[in-house]
Amino acid sequence: MHPLSRYRETEKEKHVDTPSYRHTVASESSADLARALEEATSKGRMRPAALALADGTVFFGRACGASGEALGEICFNTSLEGYLEIITDPSYAGQIVALTYPQIGNYGVALADAQAAHPALRGLVVADLCVEPSNWRSDLSLGEYLRIEGVIGVEGIDTRALVRRIRSTGAQAAVISTTDLDPESLRAKAQAAPSIAGENLVRSASCETPRRFVPDVRAHAFAQAPASPARHRVVAYHCGVKRSILEGLARAGCEVTVVPWDMPADDVAAMKPDGVFLSNGPGDPDAVKETYIQVERLIGRVPVFGICLGHQMVSLAAGAAMEKLKFGHRGGNHPVMNLVTGRVEITAQNHGFGLVFPSLGPLVPELSGGASDHVGDLRFWSRRRIAPVVENERFGRIRLTHVNLNDGTCEGIAMLDHPCFSVQYHPEASPGPTDAHYLFTAFMRLMDGDEAYLGIDSAADRLGEWSFTQDTEAFHA
């Protein structure tokens, strides 16, 4: 019998009618009715859960994943879709991720979209988790996936208030728990949690031995055009790379060999690659010294392309300084201007640290519109449509190529005296827009020896790898 129907039948059997009885029954009936109504929903009875921040703020909600407790740095992502790609992005190692879109899980989990074999994040926070997804590609619900993978999740949190808190107070440690609901205990745990600054999270996110990357050509054959034939051999440093980034390289025409984060530069050079790719990855870039030392030894010997943490590795190899951003850039809607072409791209981002551009060296006035003094807000250059150049002690002239139009931080650089460039954001669109797909094409052009490799019409390039065909015969073959 349905729980609510059973409750109603029980009520019909009650005939006593006294003031005290009516008061008792009213109280008990309200609780029983609330429980019955909850059991009758698609979610059923849910366990309580809590989230506490190091600043003392505590949020209570409901458990929607695995049971337990986890510590991490709280951050938020503003993407409207792609929650599985976010959850399985190795760059979230050490973090508790809050998703700002109101309902998460409505199209389920398609395992072919996972970016790594298992999630690396510590926990997930959402406003509402859908338990009955609707999508022809879905393999299971998000709640089931979180429980299978052991990821602690909490829903029913006011994510708007949470995000406002993070934006005002900055990134900080947090604890998420389904076992401890005492506010004072949770606050103490959050305040005692170590910072991820200075911690090398790449070591555990990387691979142990080199391997050839073989793309899954069937996974998205319903929408993607056939990949370009392989014509360049690329070695990719695995610092926590997303699968779709490697697929982006392969689809652009690269034969990709993935190597550990600390492989010596001489061993990489001995593989005689046409180019070296530096991947995304988690945590503090200053703690990944073994990688950027190798990058310093590779620049000038082979074309180099870095994204996200890879961009930071290039910057540190050049002797630059990093800063921890107040609350980072995470989401699929960050506007970035390409100063070389004047185009604005809507980009996907996931990082908490950034390059301090002036630390690369003094400006070269004759290549910087006559300017000789650095500015803090790099939107100064976007307004003037100038891509300034600095003189770097190690690698000569380095150009600022991309600027974040939200806060004026550096989003990309290119070396003028060596075949090397890097961007702070993600060009693979998993999740996110396809505006930055041209960067894979630019890497191919760099390896071809094209000096104007960044001068690409991104609007024309962005749909190059998609077919959007109605013919699914190849997919079902």
SVG drawing of the C-alpha trace seen along z (x, -y; Angstrom):
<svg xmlns="http://www.w3.org/2000/svg" viewBox="-15 -55 84 57">
<polyline fill="none" stroke="black" stroke-width="0.4" points="0.0,0.0 1.2,-3.5 2.6,-5.2 0.2,-8.1 -2.8,-5.7 -1.7,-3.6 -1.6,-6.8 -5.1,-7.8 -6.5,-4.3 -4.9,-4.5 -6.5,-7.8 -10.0,-6.5 -9.7,-3.9 -9.3,-6.6 -12.5,-7.6 -11.4,-9.2 -12.2,-12.9 -10.9,-14.8 -9.0,-18.1 -5.7,-16.5 -6.1,-13.7 -6.8,-16.1 -3.7,-18.1 -1.5,-15.0 -2.9,-13.6 -2.5,-16.9 1.2,-17.0 1.8,-13.4 -0.3,-13.5 1.7,-16.4 5.0,-14.6 3.5,-11.4 2.0,-13.2 5.4,-14.9 7.1,-11.6 4.5,-10.0 4.6,-12.8 8.4,-12.6 8.3,-8.8 5.8,-9.3 8.2,-11.5 10.7,-10.1 13.5,-10.8 12.0,-9.1 13.4,-9.6 16.8,-11.3 19.6,-11.5 20.7,-14.9 24.0,-16.3 26.0,-19.5 28.6,-21.8 30.8,-24.0 33.3,-26.7 36.4,-27.8 34.9,-31.2 32.3,-29.6 29.4,-29.5 27.3,-26.3 24.8,-25.0 22.4,-22.1 20.9,-20.0 20.3,-16.4 22.8,-13.6 22.6,-12.8 25.8,-10.7 28.0,-8.5 28.0,-8.5 31.0,-9.9 32.9,-13.1 35.5,-15.0 37.7,-18.0 38.7,-20.2 38.8,-23.7 35.3,-25.0 34.9,-26.4 32.0,-27.0 31.5,-26.4 28.9,-28.4 28.5,-26.0 24.9,-25.3 25.7,-21.7 28.5,-19.2 28.3,-18.2 29.9,-14.8 32.8,-16.4 33.3,-18.7 33.0,-15.9 35.6,-13.7 38.0,-16.5 41.3,-15.7 41.9,-19.4 39.4,-19.4 41.5,-17.1 41.5,-18.4 38.3,-20.5 34.6,-20.5 32.7,-21.7 29.5,-23.7 27.5,-23.9 25.5,-27.1 22.9,-25.8 19.7,-25.1 19.0,-21.5 21.8,-19.0 21.5,-15.5 18.5,-15.9 20.1,-14.2 21.8,-11.5 25.3,-10.1 26.7,-9.0 29.9,-7.2 31.4,-8.0 31.6,-11.6 33.7,-11.0 37.1,-12.8 38.9,-10.3 38.4,-6.7 37.3,-8.1 36.4,-11.4 39.2,-13.3 37.1,-15.9 36.4,-15.6 32.7,-16.4 29.8,-17.9 27.2,-20.6 24.1,-21.3 20.7,-23.0 18.7,-20.1 19.8,-16.7 17.5,-15.0 16.9,-11.3 15.0,-10.4 17.1,-11.6 15.8,-11.7 18.3,-11.2 18.8,-8.5 22.5,-8.4 22.2,-8.1 23.7,-5.0 22.6,-5.7 21.5,-8.6 24.0,-11.1 23.1,-10.1 23.9,-6.4 27.2,-7.4 28.2,-9.4 27.4,-6.5 29.3,-4.0 32.4,-6.3 32.3,-7.1 31.8,-10.9 30.0,-12.6 27.2,-14.9 24.8,-17.3 21.7,-18.9 19.2,-21.4 21.9,-23.9 21.2,-27.6 23.9,-27.7 23.3,-31.4 24.1,-32.3 27.1,-29.9 28.5,-31.5 28.0,-35.0 29.9,-33.9 32.9,-32.5 33.0,-35.6 33.1,-37.9 35.4,-35.9 37.5,-34.1 38.5,-30.4 38.8,-28.6 38.8,-25.2 35.5,-23.4 34.1,-20.1 31.1,-18.2 29.6,-15.5 26.7,-13.0 27.9,-11.7 28.6,-14.8 25.9,-17.4 27.1,-19.3 27.9,-22.9 30.7,-23.5 32.4,-20.3 32.2,-21.0 33.5,-24.5 36.5,-23.2 37.3,-20.6 37.0,-23.2 39.3,-25.6 41.9,-22.9 42.0,-21.7 45.2,-22.3 45.4,-24.6 46.0,-23.2 48.5,-26.0 52.0,-24.4 50.6,-20.9 51.6,-18.9 48.3,-17.4 49.7,-16.6 51.7,-13.6 48.6,-11.6 46.7,-12.8 49.3,-11.8 50.1,-8.4 53.1,-6.2 54.4,-5.1 54.3,-6.5 51.4,-5.2 50.0,-5.8 46.7,-7.5 44.0,-5.9 40.9,-8.0 37.4,-6.5 36.1,-7.4 32.6,-5.9 31.9,-7.8 30.6,-10.9 30.3,-9.7 26.7,-10.8 27.8,-14.5 31.5,-14.7 33.0,-14.7 35.8,-12.2 39.2,-13.1 42.0,-14.5 44.7,-12.1 47.7,-12.0 50.6,-14.1 52.4,-15.2 53.9,-13.2 53.2,-14.9 54.3,-14.1 51.7,-15.2 52.8,-15.7 50.0,-14.2 49.6,-16.6 45.9,-15.6 44.8,-15.7 41.2,-15.5 40.4,-12.8 38.7,-15.2 41.8,-17.4 43.8,-14.4 41.0,-13.7 41.1,-17.3 44.8,-16.9 44.2,-13.5 41.3,-14.9 43.4,-17.9 45.9,-15.4 48.3,-14.5 49.6,-11.1 49.7,-11.4 52.0,-9.7 51.2,-10.5 54.0,-10.7 54.2,-11.2 54.3,-14.7 58.0,-14.5 59.6,-12.8 63.1,-14.2 63.3,-16.6 66.1,-14.6 63.9,-11.4 61.1,-13.4 63.5,-14.8 64.8,-11.3 61.3,-10.4 61.8,-13.0 58.4,-14.5 57.2,-17.3 55.7,-19.1 55.2,-18.9 51.9,-19.5 51.5,-20.5 48.2,-19.5 45.7,-20.9 46.0,-19.7 45.1,-20.4 46.5,-22.6 49.3,-25.1 51.6,-25.4 54.6,-26.4 54.5,-22.9 55.0,-21.2 58.7,-22.1 59.7,-18.9 57.5,-19.7 58.4,-23.3 62.1,-22.5 61.6,-20.1 59.6,-22.7 62.5,-25.2 64.8,-22.6 62.4,-21.8 61.5,-25.4 63.6,-26.2 64.2,-22.5 60.7,-21.6 57.4,-23.5 55.4,-23.7 51.7,-24.3 50.3,-24.5 46.8,-25.0 45.7,-25.8 48.3,-24.3 50.4,-23.9 50.2,-27.6 51.5,-28.1 54.3,-25.7 55.5,-27.7 55.2,-30.9 57.2,-29.4 59.8,-28.1 60.3,-31.7 60.8,-32.8 57.4,-34.4 55.4,-34.7 52.0,-33.2 49.2,-34.5 46.3,-32.7 43.1,-34.2 40.4,-35.2 37.9,-32.6 39.3,-31.4 37.8,-31.1 35.5,-28.1 32.7,-27.8 31.9,-27.9 31.1,-31.6 34.3,-33.6 34.9,-36.2 38.5,-36.4 39.9,-38.7 42.5,-37.4 44.7,-40.5 46.3,-39.1 43.0,-38.9 40.7,-41.2 38.2,-38.3 36.4,-37.7 35.9,-34.1 33.5,-32.7 35.7,-30.2 35.6,-27.3 37.9,-27.7 39.0,-25.8 41.8,-27.3 42.6,-29.0 46.0,-30.4 47.2,-32.9 50.2,-34.4 51.3,-37.8 52.2,-39.2 54.5,-42.0 56.8,-39.4 57.8,-38.1 59.9,-41.2 59.9,-44.9 57.8,-46.1 59.4,-46.6 57.9,-50.1 58.4,-49.8 56.4,-46.6 53.8,-47.7 52.3,-50.8 55.0,-53.0 54.1,-52.0 56.9,-51.4 55.0,-50.9 53.1,-47.8 49.4,-48.1 47.6,-45.9 44.4,-45.5 45.3,-44.0 42.0,-45.1 44.0,-48.3 45.5,-46.4 42.2,-45.0 40.7,-48.5 43.7,-49.7 43.8,-46.6 47.5,-46.2 49.3,-42.9 52.2,-44.1 55.6,-42.5 58.0,-42.0 61.7,-41.2 62.3,-38.0 65.7,-37.2 65.4,-33.5 63.5,-33.4 63.6,-36.8 60.5,-38.5 57.1,-37.2 53.8,-38.6 50.6,-38.9 48.0,-37.3 44.8,-36.8 43.1,-38.8 40.2,-38.0 37.5,-40.6 35.9,-40.0 38.8,-40.9 41.7,-41.8 44.0,-38.8 46.4,-37.2 44.8,-34.4 47.6,-33.6 51.2,-34.3 53.3,-33.5 57.1,-33.6 58.4,-35.5 61.9,-34.0 60.9,-30.4 58.0,-28.2 55.9,-28.2 52.5,-29.5 50.0,-28.8 46.6,-29.8 45.0,-29.7 41.6,-28.2 40.3,-25.0 39.8,-24.7 38.2,-21.3 34.6,-22.3 33.9,-19.4 32.0,-21.1 31.8,-24.6 31.6,-26.5 33.6,-25.7 35.0,-29.2 38.6,-28.2 38.8,-25.1 41.1,-27.0 44.0,-26.6 44.4,-23.0 44.6,-24.2 47.1,-26.8 49.3,-24.1 49.3,-22.2 50.3,-25.4 53.1,-26.1 54.5,-22.6 54.2,-23.3 56.4,-26.4 53.8,-29.0 54.8,-32.2 51.2,-33.5 49.9,-30.4 47.5,-32.4 46.0,-34.5 43.0,-32.2 39.4,-33.1 38.0,-31.4 34.4,-31.8 35.1,-29.7 37.2,-27.2 34.9,-26.5 32.5,-24.1 35.2,-22.3 35.1,-19.1 31.3,-18.8 29.0,-17.1 25.5,-17.7 24.3,-15.1 20.9,-13.4 22.5,-10.3 23.4,-8.1 24.2,-5.0 27.9,-5.2 27.2,-5.6 25.0,-2.4 27.2,-0.4"/>
</svg>
